[in-house]
Amino acid sequence: MTLPAMIEIPAQGEAHYLFILAHGVGANKENLEPLGQALNAAFPGAVCAVMDGFEPFDGGFGGRQWFSLANMSADERPARVAKVLPAFIEMVETLQQRYGIDSAHTVLVGFSQGTIMSLEAIKAKDGLVGQVLGFSGRYASLPDQAPQKTVIHLLHGEADQVIPVDFAHEACETLENLGATVTLDTQRGVGHEISQLLLETAVQRLGETLEA
């Protein structure tokens, strides 16, 4: 496939891991570049691909989106995601082929809408990546099976008014009940953002579960 525009942050030496970063609606790759730089500093063996969403944001200002929110009811979210999910999965597989890194050593890092896409990609194709770091997101629809080959780390601000933290608790409880390997870390007073503490926690979680 023709990949979206991206910022590549190369590994420091030989690349052992691939981190693919997916931003929120109305943002772009530049917004998540600092996160990619921070993850690259924490994991020098990781090449970080910070991706642009598939479409221009249609909400009235610049930026990109993975799927449109225009005139979307809550019931319509799963269908909107399903429409673009094959392309998202193909994007991940294309990047894995480009860098010669297998799924077990690939991490999907999402924020907001990027987390929705990441979680739904794993729901559709277990083992597409070995880990998901999902900041400030949710499922489009909750899973009914646990991923067997993917570890999921959820991170969320407790004061998030865009995607309330209740969605993260619901996702974590559902995944735990299904037998998934999942963690959830939240922070008081943090809104729809990635705080320094949540970033540090994400790095710690990844360090505990990344395959050597």
ABEGO torsion letter per residue (X at the ends): XBBBBBBBBBBBEBBABBBBBBBBBGBBAAAAAAAAAAAAAABAABBBBBBBBABBBAAGBBEBBABBABGBBAAAAAAAAAAAAAAAAAAAAAAAAAAGBBAAABBBBBBEAAAAAAAAAAAABBGABABBBBBGBBBABBBABBBAABBBBBBBBAABAABBAAAAAAAAAAAAAAGBBBBBBBBBGBBBBBBAAAAAAAAAAAAAABBX
